[in-house]
């Protein structure tokens, strides 16, 4: 039989629970809630294949959400793309084959890290070119100002009065 203690006022006092039990219950609650929000529960038979699947689905952009990977997107188009990636991996295709298929179907925009090619070379080179132009403009301005100071030998009006 369970022992119940009474307080001075005669009310029942429940026995205290250990802090460890509270932490375990809290951890179970948190882990259970996050598992409920998982978008992609796909499990592949081979752990190496599962790792490749996860890497690929995090590299490919959802074409509907546009700023989410297909692994994180809950829309049906992302689910179709995840299914396509899974089927291609199970069929023995390489990661590069999957990427090439997706690029051929949706364009370079589907890749979060687009490839360097002639069409997007300006995008990759623009930061360097703009930095170089900025450095040249800075050097030119500094040279002109230092030349103005070297040429200015006239006394100031204040110095002429005294």
Backbone as CSV, one residue per row, in Angstrom:
resi,resn,N_x,N_y,N_z,CA_x,CA_y,CA_z,C_x,C_y,C_z
1,UNK,0.835,-1.168,0.000,0.000,0.000,0.000,0.882,1.234,0.000
2,UNK,0.446,2.252,-0.693,1.205,3.486,-0.847,1.070,4.343,0.400
3,UNK,2.204,4.869,0.820,2.207,5.694,2.021,1.953,7.145,1.639
4,UNK,1.021,7.787,2.277,0.684,9.174,2.002,0.984,9.983,3.251
5,UNK,1.716,11.063,3.076,1.993,11.919,4.227,1.037,13.100,4.211
6,UNK,0.758,13.614,5.367,-0.147,14.753,5.495,0.638,15.983,5.905
7,UNK,0.209,17.120,5.431,0.828,18.385,5.839,0.198,18.843,7.144
8,UNK,0.653,19.945,7.683,0.109,20.463,8.941,-1.369,20.776,8.826
9,UNK,-1.785,21.163,7.636,-3.187,21.511,7.464,-4.059,20.294,7.200
10,UNK,-3.448,19.141,7.079,-4.220,17.943,6.878,-4.366,17.562,5.415
11,UNK,-3.749,18.312,4.503,-3.826,17.994,3.073,-2.828,16.907,2.732
12,UNK,-3.171,16.152,1.721,-2.269,15.083,1.302,-1.093,15.671,0.524
13,UNK,0.078,15.131,0.739,1.249,15.559,-0.007,1.758,14.366,-0.811
14,UNK,1.900,14.575,-2.111,2.399,13.504,-2.974,3.911,13.391,-2.793
15,UNK,4.448,12.209,-2.925,5.904,12.063,-2.834,6.580,12.771,-4.011
16,UNK,7.761,13.349,-3.761,8.481,14.091,-4.806,9.080,13.132,-5.819
17,UNK,9.108,13.603,-7.052,9.730,12.810,-8.108,11.178,13.237,-8.233
18,UNK,12.011,12.327,-8.639,13.434,12.660,-8.754,13.655,13.564,-9.968
19,UNK,14.666,14.442,-9.905,14.951,15.317,-11.046,15.333,14.529,-12.295
20,UNK,15.937,13.392,-12.124,16.318,12.574,-13.278,15.073,12.092,-14.017
21,UNK,14.060,11.691,-13.287,12.822,11.229,-13.919,12.167,12.371,-14.691
22,UNK,12.223,13.581,-14.135,11.652,14.740,-14.834,12.429,15.036,-16.117
23,UNK,13.761,14.954,-16.060,14.578,15.192,-17.254,14.333,14.137,-18.321
24,UNK,14.191,12.898,-17.922,13.914,11.827,-18.881,12.554,12.057,-19.541
25,UNK,11.564,12.438,-18.759,10.231,12.700,-19.312,10.277,13.886,-20.274
26,UNK,11.026,14.939,-19.925,11.141,16.109,-20.789,11.855,15.751,-22.087
27,UNK,12.927,14.980,-21.997,13.655,14.568,-23.198,12.776,13.720,-24.109
28,UNK,12.000,12.823,-23.534,11.099,11.989,-24.336,10.044,12.845,-25.033
29,UNK,9.560,13.848,-24.335,8.565,14.736,-24.925,9.158,15.521,-26.087
30,UNK,10.354,16.084,-25.882,10.994,16.879,-26.936,11.327,16.012,-28.140
31,UNK,11.913,14.854,-27.905,12.273,13.976,-29.023,11.037,13.455,-29.746
32,UNK,9.978,13.211,-29.030,8.743,12.754,-29.659,8.115,13.826,-30.520
33,UNK,8.188,15.070,-30.083,7.606,16.177,-30.841,8.408,16.447,-32.099
34,UNK,9.742,16.443,-32.008,10.541,16.706,-33.204,10.387,15.594,-34.224
35,UNK,10.208,14.369,-33.784,10.018,13.276,-34.734,8.695,13.426,-35.477
36,UNK,7.724,14.028,-34.847,6.432,14.221,-35.490,6.515,15.242,-36.616
37,UNK,7.490,16.162,-36.545,7.626,17.186,-37.570,8.565,16.786,-38.687
38,UNK,9.111,15.593,-38.681,10.023,15.154,-39.723,9.273,15.109,-41.050
39,UNK,9.862,15.707,-42.081,9.217,15.774,-43.386,9.468,14.503,-44.179
40,UNK,10.695,13.999,-44.110,11.082,12.875,-44.952,11.470,11.663,-44.110
41,UNK,10.559,10.714,-43.922,10.875,9.534,-43.118,11.494,8.393,-43.926
42,UNK,11.947,8.658,-45.140,12.463,7.614,-46.015,13.680,6.930,-45.411
43,UNK,13.639,5.611,-45.377,14.771,4.812,-44.910,15.166,3.863,-46.044
44,UNK,16.447,3.886,-46.388,16.953,2.998,-47.423,17.629,1.799,-46.761
45,UNK,17.709,0.673,-47.467,18.213,-0.554,-46.850,19.684,-0.503,-46.443
46,UNK,20.495,0.258,-47.138,21.928,0.315,-46.884,22.281,1.653,-46.224
47,UNK,23.042,1.668,-45.121,23.399,2.934,-44.468,24.190,3.883,-45.376
48,UNK,25.057,3.343,-46.230,25.812,4.197,-47.159,24.858,4.837,-48.166
49,UNK,23.898,4.062,-48.637,22.891,4.579,-49.562,22.027,5.636,-48.879
50,UNK,21.704,5.414,-47.618,20.920,6.391,-46.848,21.695,7.701,-46.716
51,UNK,22.979,7.612,-46.471,23.821,8.815,-46.339,23.875,9.586,-47.657
52,UNK,24.031,8.870,-48.770,24.022,9.514,-50.090,22.679,10.175,-50.357
53,UNK,21.603,9.483,-49.999,20.248,10.022,-50.193,20.077,11.331,-49.415
54,UNK,20.489,11.333,-48.150,20.353,12.541,-47.331,21.193,13.686,-47.888
55,UNK,22.411,13.384,-48.326,23.277,14.426,-48.888,22.657,15.019,-50.152
56,UNK,22.155,14.164,-51.019,21.561,14.652,-52.272,20.285,15.458,-52.027
57,UNK,19.447,14.997,-51.133,18.197,15.725,-50.901,18.438,17.060,-50.200
58,UNK,19.575,17.210,-49.546,19.904,18.512,-48.959,20.626,19.419,-49.947
59,UNK,21.107,18.879,-51.062,21.769,19.675,-52.103,20.790,20.228,-53.126
60,UNK,19.633,19.594,-53.260,18.683,19.977,-54.304,17.619,20.908,-53.747
61,UNK,17.343,21.970,-54.482,16.390,23.002,-54.077,14.977,22.597,-54.485
62,UNK,14.035,22.869,-53.606,12.630,22.662,-53.941,12.226,23.737,-54.941
63,UNK,11.686,23.343,-56.061,11.353,24.309,-57.116,10.110,25.117,-56.770
64,UNK,9.327,24.663,-55.835,8.137,25.406,-55.430,8.464,26.362,-54.279
65,UNK,9.210,25.894,-53.285,9.554,26.734,-52.123,10.731,27.650,-52.439
66,UNK,11.659,27.206,-53.239,12.810,27.914,-53.765,13.884,28.288,-52.751
67,UNK,13.653,28.256,-51.485,14.728,28.500,-50.537,14.830,27.375,-49.528
68,UNK,14.301,26.233,-49.870,14.352,25.065,-49.014,14.874,23.888,-49.812
69,UNK,15.595,23.029,-49.142,16.030,21.791,-49.782,14.827,20.860,-49.897
70,UNK,14.886,19.945,-50.844,13.753,19.023,-50.993,13.619,18.129,-49.765
71,UNK,14.691,17.972,-49.003,14.617,17.167,-47.781,13.756,17.833,-46.722
72,UNK,13.700,19.154,-46.724,12.992,19.901,-45.684,11.631,20.425,-46.124
73,UNK,11.305,20.299,-47.382,10.079,20.876,-47.909,8.904,19.903,-47.793
74,UNK,7.761,20.385,-47.297,6.607,19.499,-47.143,5.696,19.427,-48.373
75,UNK,6.001,20.159,-49.444,5.095,20.195,-50.604,5.198,18.906,-51.419
76,UNK,4.190,18.646,-52.209,4.130,17.382,-52.951,5.203,17.297,-54.037
77,UNK,5.585,18.433,-54.640,6.641,18.405,-55.652,7.951,17.925,-55.036
78,UNK,8.263,18.396,-53.837,9.481,17.946,-53.149,9.391,16.461,-52.827
79,UNK,8.213,15.991,-52.450,8.038,14.558,-52.176,8.280,13.746,-53.451
80,UNK,7.809,14.244,-54.595,8.057,13.560,-55.868,9.543,13.536,-56.200
81,UNK,10.230,14.668,-55.962,11.665,14.724,-56.236,12.445,13.798,-55.294
82,UNK,12.047,13.733,-54.040,12.689,12.805,-53.098,12.492,11.366,-53.555
83,UNK,11.286,11.053,-54.010,10.992,9.701,-54.499,11.849,9.384,-55.725
84,UNK,12.003,10.374,-56.601,12.828,10.188,-57.802,14.293,9.935,-57.420
85,UNK,14.805,10.693,-56.466,16.182,10.498,-56.004,16.335,9.106,-55.401
86,UNK,15.384,8.705,-54.571,15.433,7.379,-53.949,15.423,6.284,-55.002
87,UNK,14.528,6.402,-55.980,14.434,5.380,-57.025,15.725,5.290,-57.841
88,UNK,16.315,6.458,-58.151,17.555,6.458,-58.928,18.707,5.838,-58.138
89,UNK,18.770,6.131,-56.840,19.827,5.540,-56.016,19.636,4.031,-55.892
90,UNK,18.406,3.590,-55.718,18.140,2.151,-55.632,18.421,1.448,-56.955
91,UNK,18.309,2.192,-58.064,18.606,1.625,-59.383,20.105,1.580,-59.661
92,UNK,20.914,2.116,-58.742,22.365,2.043,-58.904,22.992,3.254,-59.562
93,UNK,22.248,4.334,-59.713,22.798,5.549,-60.327,23.763,6.232,-59.356
94,UNK,24.748,6.936,-59.915,25.701,7.664,-59.078,25.101,9.021,-58.675
95,UNK,25.744,9.675,-57.710,25.276,10.993,-57.277,25.315,11.977,-58.442
96,UNK,26.354,11.881,-59.254,26.489,12.788,-60.395,25.382,12.536,-61.419
97,UNK,24.995,11.279,-61.602,23.883,10.964,-62.508,22.583,11.602,-62.016
98,UNK,22.357,11.537,-60.715,21.143,12.131,-60.140,21.163,13.648,-60.339
99,UNK,22.314,14.269,-60.044,22.425,15.727,-60.236,22.209,16.102,-61.702
100,UNK,22.839,15.367,-62.609,22.696,15.669,-64.043,21.248,15.528,-64.492
101,UNK,20.556,14.507,-64.000,19.154,14.319,-64.342,18.315,15.505,-63.870
102,UNK,18.535,15.923,-62.626,17.760,17.037,-62.071,18.073,18.347,-62.790
103,UNK,19.341,18.569,-63.139,19.712,19.791,-63.865,19.120,19.774,-65.266
104,UNK,19.126,18.618,-65.924,18.544,18.524,-67.267,17.038,18.795,-67.224
105,UNK,16.412,18.399,-66.136,14.958,18.556,-66.025,14.544,19.954,-65.542
106,UNK,15.294,20.508,-64.565,14.885,21.767,-63.927,15.870,22.922,-64.104
107,UNK,17.038,22.670,-64.652,18.027,23.728,-64.841,18.964,23.833,-63.637
108,UNK,19.980,24.700,-63.776,20.986,24.857,-62.723,20.399,25.384,-61.426
109,UNK,19.240,26.008,-61.487,18.647,26.602,-60.293,18.325,25.557,-59.232
110,UNK,18.163,24.304,-59.622,17.804,23.275,-58.640,18.969,22.964,-57.698
111,UNK,20.188,23.288,-58.107,21.355,23.038,-57.265,21.587,24.228,-56.339
112,UNK,21.758,23.962,-55.044,22.086,25.036,-54.116,23.487,25.567,-54.386
113,UNK,24.380,24.704,-54.871,25.735,25.110,-55.245,25.876,24.898,-56.749
114,UNK,25.491,25.900,-57.561,25.523,25.711,-59.011,26.943,25.482,-59.528
115,UNK,27.023,24.785,-60.633,28.303,24.485,-61.255,28.825,25.707,-61.994
116,UNK,30.143,25.785,-62.147,30.770,26.855,-62.918,30.712,26.468,-64.393
117,UNK,30.021,27.286,-65.196,29.989,27.055,-66.634,29.924,28.411,-67.345
118,UNK,29.899,28.398,-68.657,29.951,29.641,-69.430,28.726,30.534,-69.165
119,UNK,27.576,29.922,-68.902,26.362,30.720,-68.687,26.367,31.484,-67.373
120,UNK,27.007,30.931,-66.361,26.992,31.612,-65.064,28.378,32.056,-64.618
121,UNK,29.336,32.127,-65.531,30.704,32.541,-65.186,30.713,33.956,-64.619
122,UNK,29.912,34.834,-65.185,29.879,36.220,-64.686,29.451,36.266,-63.223
123,UNK,28.569,35.372,-62.833,28.095,35.327,-61.456,29.219,34.948,-60.490
124,UNK,30.076,34.039,-60.916,31.188,33.610,-60.083,32.313,34.640,-60.070
125,UNK,32.516,35.334,-61.185,33.639,36.277,-61.293,33.298,37.697,-60.864
126,UNK,32.050,38.055,-60.831,31.649,39.430,-60.529,32.191,39.947,-59.194
127,UNK,32.133,39.186,-58.102,32.670,39.724,-56.846,34.155,40.078,-56.933
128,UNK,34.954,39.249,-57.561,36.386,39.525,-57.705,36.649,40.734,-58.580
129,UNK,35.913,40.820,-59.681,36.082,41.958,-60.591,35.669,43.252,-59.900
130,UNK,34.551,43.237,-59.195,34.105,44.445,-58.486,35.080,44.833,-57.380
131,UNK,35.658,43.871,-56.704,36.656,44.158,-55.669,37.905,44.771,-56.287
132,UNK,38.331,44.270,-57.433,39.484,44.816,-58.134,39.220,46.249,-58.588
133,UNK,38.038,46.501,-59.151,37.682,47.863,-59.578,37.668,48.801,-58.373
134,UNK,37.097,48.369,-57.273,37.081,49.188,-56.063,38.474,49.502,-55.563
135,UNK,39.372,48.520,-55.601,40.754,48.746,-55.167,41.460,49.742,-56.088
136,UNK,41.236,49.636,-57.399,41.846,50.577,-58.349,41.325,52.001,-58.132
137,UNK,40.037,52.143,-57.912,39.457,53.470,-57.647,40.036,54.035,-56.359
138,UNK,40.172,53.230,-55.334,40.746,53.674,-54.062,42.178,54.166,-54.245
139,UNK,43.001,53.389,-54.960,44.397,53.775,-55.196,44.457,55.073,-55.987
140,UNK,43.627,55.218,-56.978,43.609,56.427,-57.818,43.235,57.668,-56.989
141,UNK,42.236,57.543,-56.127,41.817,58.666,-55.286,42.930,59.052,-54.318
142,UNK,43.565,58.079,-53.712,44.659,58.360,-52.772,45.821,59.036,-53.498
143,UNK,46.155,58.583,-54.696,47.247,59.194,-55.463,46.918,60.649,-55.797
144,UNK,45.706,60.933,-56.237,45.329,62.311,-56.589,45.351,63.219,-55.364
145,UNK,44.876,62.745,-54.248,44.870,63.579,-53.039,46.288,63.845,-52.548
146,UNK,47.144,62.851,-52.603,48.525,63.081,-52.171,49.239,64.027,-53.123
147,UNK,48.913,63.995,-54.415,49.498,64.935,-55.379,49.007,66.353,-55.091
148,UNK,47.744,66.524,-54.716,47.221,67.848,-54.375,47.920,68.423,-53.147
149,UNK,48.184,67.632,-52.172,48.853,68.093,-50.953,50.291,68.495,-51.268
150,UNK,50.977,67.716,-52.122,52.363,68.028,-52.474,52.456,69.331,-53.261
151,UNK,51.461,69.652,-54.083,51.467,70.870,-54.895,51.052,72.109,-54.104
152,UNK,50.399,71.935,-53.010,49.860,73.063,-52.247,50.919,73.600,-51.284
153,UNK,51.677,74.610,-51.748,52.718,75.227,-50.931,52.322,76.620,-50.452
154,UNK,51.173,77.093,-50.819,50.728,78.430,-50.432,50.368,78.437,-48.954
155,UNK,50.700,79.520,-48.261,50.326,79.609,-46.853,48.826,79.812,-46.698
156,UNK,48.297,79.433,-45.572,46.889,79.619,-45.294,46.608,81.084,-45.051
157,UNK,45.378,81.506,-45.243,44.997,82.887,-45.020,45.250,83.311,-43.573
158,UNK,45.017,82.389,-42.665,45.235,82.671,-41.247,46.729,82.929,-40.971
159,UNK,47.616,82.182,-41.630,49.046,82.352,-41.439,49.501,83.671,-42.043
160,UNK,48.861,84.127,-43.125,49.243,85.377,-43.795,48.889,86.584,-42.913
161,UNK,47.875,86.528,-42.096,47.450,87.647,-41.252,48.402,87.884,-40.083
162,UNK,48.993,86.883,-39.620,49.843,87.059,-38.430,51.258,87.402,-38.727
